[in-house]
Amino acid sequence: MQSKLKQQKLTLFSILLLVLFTYPFISVANRAALVAGIPVLFLYILIVWIIAIIILYRLAERKQKKLDE
């Protein structure tokens, strides 16, 4: 049962990432503005990517701990 829940979380997270990288969200960040000298679009993609890596790491870490027990 736990693995099914984990699979659902990963599927939902994948869909969320897909939505965050589609045209409407990218176009909101695609403007001629700079934040600390860095284009907003670059910051948006970088921040979403880093957060995705952290969330996936935490999900994988929990799964690994469960397998070790």
Order of alpha helices (4+ residues) and beta strands (2+ residues): alpha-alpha-beta-beta-alpha
